[in-house]
Amino acid sequence: MTTAPPADVVQWIQQNFAEEERDAALSRVATLLEGFHPLDPRMLRCLCILSKGSLEKFDRAVKEMNTDWRDVILLAEYVDRDGHWVQIRDLRRPLNDPLNDNA
């Protein structure tokens, strides 16, 4: 059974990846959704944020996720301010949620 990516993830990819890379980015997301341990929407959103619209960075984020998924959430949702991690987005919510204006 194929699971469709969340609409906000598709929209983010369409808006942030170069036109020639969009299909490849969506294909990578589809592969992750069909994997042995399918990803939840939060992790997909984290991968998008860390990619900054680059397939190379997306692939690096996936590699990091496979090492320690918690680092991916930390790097996507938090920033270091004076030695303290401060949450700036909550990617349990859609990327286009007003609370994720930093997305």
TORTOR-45292 format. One record per atom (N, C-alpha, C): residue number from 1; atom name; x, y, z. Coordinates in nm, 2 decimals. Example, Ala and Ser with C-alpha at 12.3 -4.5 7.8 and 13.67 -1.06 7.14 Angstrom:
2
+------+------+--------+--------+--------+
: resi : name :     xx :     yy :     zz :
+------+------+--------+--------+--------+
:    1 :    N :   1.32 :  -0.57 :   0.78 :
:    1 :   CA :   1.23 :  -0.45 :   0.78 :
:    1 :    C :   1.32 :  -0.33 :   0.78 :
:    2 :    N :   1.28 :  -0.22 :   0.71 :
:    2 :   CA :   1.37 :  -0.11 :   0.71 :
:    2 :    C :   1.29 :   0.00 :   0.79 :
+------+------+--------+--------+--------+
//
This chain:
103
+------+------+--------+--------+--------+
: resi : name :     xx :     yy :     zz :
+------+------+--------+--------+--------+
:    1 :    N :   0.08 :  -0.12 :   0.00 :
:    1 :   CA :   0.00 :   0.00 :   0.00 :
:    1 :    C :   0.09 :   0.12 :   0.00 :
:    2 :    N :   0.06 :   0.21 :  -0.09 :
:    2 :   CA :   0.14 :   0.34 :  -0.10 :
:    2 :    C :   0.07 :   0.45 :  -0.02 :
:    3 :    N :   0.15 :   0.52 :   0.05 :
:    3 :   CA :   0.11 :   0.63 :   0.13 :
:    3 :    C :   0.15 :   0.76 :   0.06 :
:    4 :    N :   0.05 :   0.85 :   0.04 :
:    4 :   CA :   0.09 :   0.98 :  -0.02 :
:    4 :    C :   0.15 :   1.07 :   0.08 :
:    5 :    N :   0.25 :   1.15 :   0.04 :
:    5 :   CA :   0.31 :   1.24 :   0.13 :
:    5 :    C :   0.21 :   1.35 :   0.17 :
:    6 :    N :   0.23 :   1.41 :   0.29 :
:    6 :   CA :   0.13 :   1.51 :   0.33 :
:    6 :    C :   0.14 :   1.63 :   0.23 :
:    7 :    N :   0.02 :   1.69 :   0.21 :
:    7 :   CA :   0.01 :   1.80 :   0.12 :
:    7 :    C :   0.10 :   1.91 :   0.14 :
:    8 :    N :   0.13 :   1.94 :   0.27 :
:    8 :   CA :   0.22 :   2.06 :   0.30 :
:    8 :    C :   0.36 :   2.02 :   0.26 :
:    9 :    N :   0.40 :   1.90 :   0.27 :
:    9 :   CA :   0.54 :   1.86 :   0.22 :
:    9 :    C :   0.55 :   1.87 :   0.07 :
:   10 :    N :   0.45 :   1.83 :   0.00 :
:   10 :   CA :   0.45 :   1.84 :  -0.15 :
:   10 :    C :   0.45 :   1.99 :  -0.19 :
:   11 :    N :   0.37 :   2.07 :  -0.12 :
:   11 :   CA :   0.37 :   2.21 :  -0.15 :
:   11 :    C :   0.51 :   2.27 :  -0.12 :
:   12 :    N :   0.57 :   2.24 :  -0.01 :
:   12 :   CA :   0.70 :   2.29 :   0.03 :
:   12 :    C :   0.80 :   2.26 :  -0.08 :
:   13 :    N :   0.80 :   2.13 :  -0.12 :
:   13 :   CA :   0.90 :   2.09 :  -0.22 :
:   13 :    C :   0.88 :   2.17 :  -0.35 :
:   14 :    N :   0.75 :   2.18 :  -0.39 :
:   14 :   CA :   0.72 :   2.26 :  -0.52 :
:   14 :    C :   0.77 :   2.40 :  -0.51 :
:   15 :    N :   0.77 :   2.46 :  -0.39 :
:   15 :   CA :   0.80 :   2.60 :  -0.37 :
:   15 :    C :   0.95 :   2.62 :  -0.35 :
:   16 :    N :   1.02 :   2.52 :  -0.30 :
:   16 :   CA :   1.16 :   2.54 :  -0.25 :
:   16 :    C :   1.27 :   2.47 :  -0.33 :
:   17 :    N :   1.23 :   2.37 :  -0.41 :
:   17 :   CA :   1.33 :   2.30 :  -0.49 :
:   17 :    C :   1.32 :   2.36 :  -0.63 :
:   18 :    N :   1.44 :   2.36 :  -0.69 :
:   18 :   CA :   1.44 :   2.40 :  -0.83 :
:   18 :    C :   1.35 :   2.31 :  -0.92 :
:   19 :    N :   1.30 :   2.36 :  -1.02 :
:   19 :   CA :   1.20 :   2.29 :  -1.10 :
:   19 :    C :   1.26 :   2.15 :  -1.15 :
:   20 :    N :   1.39 :   2.15 :  -1.19 :
:   20 :   CA :   1.45 :   2.03 :  -1.24 :
:   20 :    C :   1.48 :   1.92 :  -1.13 :
:   21 :    N :   1.46 :   1.96 :  -1.00 :
:   21 :   CA :   1.49 :   1.87 :  -0.89 :
:   21 :    C :   1.36 :   1.83 :  -0.82 :
:   22 :    N :   1.25 :   1.89 :  -0.85 :
:   22 :   CA :   1.12 :   1.86 :  -0.78 :
:   22 :    C :   1.08 :   1.71 :  -0.78 :
:   23 :    N :   1.08 :   1.65 :  -0.90 :
:   23 :   CA :   1.04 :   1.51 :  -0.92 :
:   23 :    C :   1.13 :   1.42 :  -0.84 :
:   24 :    N :   1.26 :   1.45 :  -0.84 :
:   24 :   CA :   1.36 :   1.37 :  -0.77 :
:   24 :    C :   1.33 :   1.38 :  -0.62 :
:   25 :    N :   1.30 :   1.50 :  -0.57 :
:   25 :   CA :   1.27 :   1.52 :  -0.43 :
:   25 :    C :   1.15 :   1.44 :  -0.39 :
:   26 :    N :   1.04 :   1.45 :  -0.47 :
:   26 :   CA :   0.92 :   1.38 :  -0.44 :
:   26 :    C :   0.94 :   1.23 :  -0.45 :
:   27 :    N :   1.02 :   1.18 :  -0.54 :
:   27 :   CA :   1.06 :   1.04 :  -0.55 :
:   27 :    C :   1.13 :   0.99 :  -0.42 :
:   28 :    N :   1.22 :   1.07 :  -0.37 :
:   28 :   CA :   1.29 :   1.04 :  -0.24 :
:   28 :    C :   1.19 :   1.03 :  -0.13 :
:   29 :    N :   1.10 :   1.12 :  -0.12 :
:   29 :   CA :   0.99 :   1.12 :  -0.02 :
:   29 :    C :   0.91 :   0.99 :  -0.03 :
:   30 :    N :   0.87 :   0.96 :  -0.15 :
:   30 :   CA :   0.79 :   0.84 :  -0.17 :
:   30 :    C :   0.86 :   0.72 :  -0.13 :
:   31 :    N :   0.99 :   0.71 :  -0.16 :
:   31 :   CA :   1.07 :   0.59 :  -0.12 :
:   31 :    C :   1.08 :   0.58 :   0.03 :
:   32 :    N :   1.09 :   0.70 :   0.10 :
:   32 :   CA :   1.09 :   0.69 :   0.25 :
:   32 :    C :   0.96 :   0.65 :   0.30 :
:   33 :    N :   0.85 :   0.69 :   0.24 :
:   33 :   CA :   0.72 :   0.65 :   0.29 :
:   33 :    C :   0.69 :   0.50 :   0.27 :
:   34 :    N :   0.76 :   0.44 :   0.17 :
:   34 :   CA :   0.73 :   0.30 :   0.14 :
:   34 :    C :   0.84 :   0.21 :   0.21 :
:   35 :    N :   0.93 :   0.27 :   0.29 :
:   35 :   CA :   1.04 :   0.19 :   0.35 :
:   35 :    C :   0.99 :   0.09 :   0.46 :
:   36 :    N :   1.08 :   0.02 :   0.51 :
:   36 :   CA :   1.06 :  -0.08 :   0.61 :
:   36 :    C :   0.99 :  -0.01 :   0.73 :
:   37 :    N :   1.05 :   0.10 :   0.77 :
:   37 :   CA :   0.99 :   0.19 :   0.88 :
:   37 :    C :   0.94 :   0.32 :   0.82 :
:   38 :    N :   0.82 :   0.32 :   0.77 :
:   38 :   CA :   0.78 :   0.45 :   0.70 :
:   38 :    C :   0.78 :   0.57 :   0.80 :
:   39 :    N :   0.82 :   0.68 :   0.74 :
:   39 :   CA :   0.84 :   0.80 :   0.82 :
:   39 :    C :   0.70 :   0.87 :   0.85 :
:   40 :    N :   0.70 :   0.93 :   0.97 :
:   40 :   CA :   0.58 :   1.01 :   1.00 :
:   40 :    C :   0.60 :   1.15 :   0.94 :
:   41 :    N :   0.49 :   1.22 :   0.93 :
:   41 :   CA :   0.49 :   1.36 :   0.87 :
:   41 :    C :   0.59 :   1.45 :   0.93 :
:   42 :    N :   0.61 :   1.44 :   1.06 :
:   42 :   CA :   0.71 :   1.53 :   1.13 :
:   42 :    C :   0.85 :   1.51 :   1.08 :
:   43 :    N :   0.89 :   1.39 :   1.06 :
:   43 :   CA :   1.02 :   1.36 :   1.01 :
:   43 :    C :   1.04 :   1.41 :   0.87 :
:   44 :    N :   0.94 :   1.39 :   0.79 :
:   44 :   CA :   0.95 :   1.43 :   0.65 :
:   44 :    C :   0.96 :   1.59 :   0.65 :
:   45 :    N :   0.89 :   1.65 :   0.73 :
:   45 :   CA :   0.90 :   1.80 :   0.74 :
:   45 :    C :   1.04 :   1.84 :   0.79 :
:   46 :    N :   1.09 :   1.77 :   0.88 :
:   46 :   CA :   1.23 :   1.80 :   0.93 :
:   46 :    C :   1.33 :   1.79 :   0.81 :
:   47 :    N :   1.31 :   1.68 :   0.74 :
:   47 :   CA :   1.40 :   1.66 :   0.62 :
:   47 :    C :   1.39 :   1.77 :   0.52 :
:   48 :    N :   1.27 :   1.82 :   0.50 :
:   48 :   CA :   1.25 :   1.93 :   0.41 :
:   48 :    C :   1.32 :   2.06 :   0.46 :
:   49 :    N :   1.30 :   2.09 :   0.58 :
:   49 :   CA :   1.37 :   2.21 :   0.64 :
:   49 :    C :   1.52 :   2.20 :   0.63 :
:   50 :    N :   1.57 :   2.08 :   0.67 :
:   50 :   CA :   1.72 :   2.07 :   0.66 :
:   50 :    C :   1.77 :   2.07 :   0.52 :
:   51 :    N :   1.69 :   2.03 :   0.42 :
:   51 :   CA :   1.74 :   2.03 :   0.28 :
:   51 :    C :   1.76 :   2.16 :   0.23 :
:   52 :    N :   1.68 :   2.26 :   0.28 :
:   52 :   CA :   1.69 :   2.40 :   0.22 :
:   52 :    C :   1.67 :   2.40 :   0.07 :
:   53 :    N :   1.59 :   2.30 :   0.02 :
:   53 :   CA :   1.57 :   2.30 :  -0.12 :
:   53 :    C :   1.68 :   2.24 :  -0.21 :
:   54 :    N :   1.77 :   2.16 :  -0.14 :
:   54 :   CA :   1.88 :   2.10 :  -0.21 :
:   54 :    C :   1.87 :   1.94 :  -0.20 :
:   55 :    N :   1.88 :   1.87 :  -0.31 :
:   55 :   CA :   1.88 :   1.73 :  -0.30 :
:   55 :    C :   2.00 :   1.68 :  -0.23 :
:   56 :    N :   2.11 :   1.74 :  -0.24 :
:   56 :   CA :   2.23 :   1.69 :  -0.17 :
:   56 :    C :   2.21 :   1.71 :  -0.02 :
:   57 :    N :   2.16 :   1.82 :   0.02 :
:   57 :   CA :   2.13 :   1.84 :   0.17 :
:   57 :    C :   2.02 :   1.74 :   0.22 :
:   58 :    N :   1.92 :   1.72 :   0.13 :
:   58 :   CA :   1.82 :   1.62 :   0.17 :
:   58 :    C :   1.88 :   1.49 :   0.19 :
:   59 :    N :   1.97 :   1.44 :   0.10 :
:   59 :   CA :   2.03 :   1.31 :   0.12 :
:   59 :    C :   2.12 :   1.31 :   0.25 :
:   60 :    N :   2.18 :   1.42 :   0.27 :
:   60 :   CA :   2.26 :   1.42 :   0.40 :
:   60 :    C :   2.18 :   1.41 :   0.52 :
:   61 :    N :   2.06 :   1.48 :   0.52 :
:   61 :   CA :   1.97 :   1.47 :   0.63 :
:   61 :    C :   1.91 :   1.33 :   0.65 :
:   62 :    N :   1.89 :   1.26 :   0.54 :
:   62 :   CA :   1.84 :   1.12 :   0.55 :
:   62 :    C :   1.95 :   1.04 :   0.61 :
:   63 :    N :   2.07 :   1.06 :   0.57 :
:   63 :   CA :   2.18 :   0.98 :   0.63 :
:   63 :    C :   2.19 :   1.01 :   0.78 :
:   64 :    N :   2.18 :   1.14 :   0.82 :
:   64 :   CA :   2.18 :   1.17 :   0.96 :
:   64 :    C :   2.06 :   1.11 :   1.03 :
:   65 :    N :   1.95 :   1.11 :   0.97 :
:   65 :   CA :   1.83 :   1.04 :   1.03 :
:   65 :    C :   1.86 :   0.90 :   1.06 :
:   66 :    N :   1.92 :   0.83 :   0.96 :
:   66 :   CA :   1.95 :   0.69 :   0.98 :
:   66 :    C :   2.05 :   0.66 :   1.09 :
:   67 :    N :   2.13 :   0.76 :   1.12 :
:   67 :   CA :   2.23 :   0.75 :   1.23 :
:   67 :    C :   2.16 :   0.78 :   1.37 :
:   68 :    N :   2.09 :   0.90 :   1.37 :
:   68 :   CA :   2.02 :   0.93 :   1.50 :
:   68 :    C :   1.90 :   1.03 :   1.46 :
:   69 :    N :   1.78 :   0.98 :   1.45 :
:   69 :   CA :   1.67 :   1.06 :   1.41 :
:   69 :    C :   1.65 :   1.18 :   1.50 :
:   70 :    N :   1.69 :   1.17 :   1.62 :
:   70 :   CA :   1.66 :   1.28 :   1.72 :
:   70 :    C :   1.74 :   1.41 :   1.68 :
:   71 :    N :   1.86 :   1.39 :   1.62 :
:   71 :   CA :   1.94 :   1.50 :   1.57 :
:   71 :    C :   1.87 :   1.58 :   1.46 :
:   72 :    N :   1.80 :   1.50 :   1.38 :
:   72 :   CA :   1.73 :   1.57 :   1.27 :
:   72 :    C :   1.62 :   1.66 :   1.32 :
:   73 :    N :   1.55 :   1.61 :   1.42 :
:   73 :   CA :   1.44 :   1.69 :   1.48 :
:   73 :    C :   1.50 :   1.81 :   1.55 :
:   74 :    N :   1.61 :   1.79 :   1.63 :
:   74 :   CA :   1.68 :   1.90 :   1.70 :
:   74 :    C :   1.72 :   2.01 :   1.60 :
:   75 :    N :   1.79 :   1.97 :   1.49 :
:   75 :   CA :   1.84 :   2.07 :   1.40 :
:   75 :    C :   1.73 :   2.14 :   1.31 :
:   76 :    N :   1.62 :   2.07 :   1.29 :
:   76 :   CA :   1.51 :   2.13 :   1.22 :
:   76 :    C :   1.42 :   2.22 :   1.30 :
:   77 :    N :   1.40 :   2.19 :   1.43 :
:   77 :   CA :   1.31 :   2.26 :   1.51 :
:   77 :    C :   1.37 :   2.36 :   1.61 :
:   78 :    N :   1.49 :   2.35 :   1.63 :
:   78 :   CA :   1.55 :   2.43 :   1.74 :
:   78 :    C :   1.67 :   2.51 :   1.69 :
:   79 :    N :   1.71 :   2.62 :   1.75 :
:   79 :   CA :   1.83 :   2.69 :   1.73 :
:   79 :    C :   1.90 :   2.71 :   1.86 :
:   80 :    N :   2.03 :   2.72 :   1.85 :
:   80 :   CA :   2.11 :   2.75 :   1.97 :
:   80 :    C :   2.12 :   2.90 :   1.99 :
:   81 :    N :   2.07 :   2.94 :   2.11 :
:   81 :   CA :   2.08 :   3.08 :   2.14 :
:   81 :    C :   2.15 :   3.09 :   2.28 :
:   82 :    N :   2.28 :   3.14 :   2.27 :
:   82 :   CA :   2.36 :   3.16 :   2.39 :
:   82 :    C :   2.37 :   3.03 :   2.47 :
:   83 :    N :   2.39 :   2.92 :   2.40 :
:   83 :   CA :   2.41 :   2.79 :   2.46 :
:   83 :    C :   2.29 :   2.72 :   2.51 :
:   84 :    N :   2.17 :   2.77 :   2.47 :
:   84 :   CA :   2.04 :   2.71 :   2.51 :
:   84 :    C :   1.97 :   2.68 :   2.38 :
:   85 :    N :   1.91 :   2.56 :   2.37 :
:   85 :   CA :   1.83 :   2.52 :   2.25 :
:   85 :    C :   1.69 :   2.58 :   2.27 :
:   86 :    N :   1.65 :   2.65 :   2.17 :
:   86 :   CA :   1.52 :   2.72 :   2.17 :
:   86 :    C :   1.44 :   2.67 :   2.05 :
:   87 :    N :   1.32 :   2.62 :   2.08 :
:   87 :   CA :   1.23 :   2.57 :   1.97 :
:   87 :    C :   1.18 :   2.69 :   1.89 :
:   88 :    N :   1.20 :   2.69 :   1.76 :
:   88 :   CA :   1.15 :   2.79 :   1.68 :
:   88 :    C :   1.03 :   2.74 :   1.58 :
:   89 :    N :   1.02 :   2.61 :   1.57 :
:   89 :   CA :   0.91 :   2.56 :   1.49 :
:   89 :    C :   0.87 :   2.42 :   1.56 :
:   90 :    N :   0.74 :   2.39 :   1.53 :
:   90 :   CA :   0.69 :   2.26 :   1.58 :
:   90 :    C :   0.64 :   2.18 :   1.45 :
:   91 :    N :   0.73 :   2.09 :   1.40 :
:   91 :   CA :   0.70 :   2.03 :   1.28 :
:   91 :    C :   0.60 :   1.91 :   1.29 :
:   92 :    N :   0.54 :   1.89 :   1.41 :
:   92 :   CA :   0.43 :   1.80 :   1.42 :
:   92 :    C :   0.31 :   1.87 :   1.35 :
:   93 :    N :   0.32 :   2.00 :   1.34 :
:   93 :   CA :   0.22 :   2.08 :   1.26 :
:   93 :    C :   0.27 :   2.10 :   1.12 :
:   94 :    N :   0.17 :   2.12 :   1.03 :
:   94 :   CA :   0.21 :   2.14 :   0.89 :
:   94 :    C :   0.31 :   2.25 :   0.87 :
:   95 :    N :   0.39 :   2.24 :   0.76 :
:   95 :   CA :   0.49 :   2.35 :   0.73 :
:   95 :    C :   0.43 :   2.48 :   0.71 :
:   96 :    N :   0.31 :   2.49 :   0.66 :
:   96 :   CA :   0.24 :   2.61 :   0.63 :
:   96 :    C :   0.16 :   2.66 :   0.75 :
:   97 :    N :   0.17 :   2.60 :   0.86 :
:   97 :   CA :   0.10 :   2.65 :   0.98 :
:   97 :    C :   0.16 :   2.78 :   1.03 :
:   98 :    N :   0.08 :   2.88 :   1.07 :
:   98 :   CA :   0.13 :   3.01 :   1.11 :
:   98 :    C :   0.24 :   2.99 :   1.22 :
:   99 :    N :   0.23 :   2.89 :   1.30 :
:   99 :   CA :   0.33 :   2.88 :   1.41 :
:   99 :    C :   0.46 :   2.83 :   1.36 :
:  100 :    N :   0.47 :   2.79 :   1.23 :
:  100 :   CA :   0.59 :   2.75 :   1.17 :
:  100 :    C :   0.64 :   2.86 :   1.06 :
:  101 :    N :   0.62 :   2.98 :   1.10 :
:  101 :   CA :   0.66 :   3.09 :   1.00 :
:  101 :    C :   0.80 :   3.08 :   0.96 :
:  102 :    N :   0.89 :   3.02 :   1.05 :
:  102 :   CA :   1.03 :   3.01 :   1.02 :
:  102 :    C :   1.06 :   2.90 :   0.92 :
:  103 :    N :   0.96 :   2.83 :   0.88 :
:  103 :   CA :   0.98 :   2.72 :   0.79 :
:  103 :    C :   1.00 :   2.77 :   0.65 :
+------+------+--------+--------+--------+
//
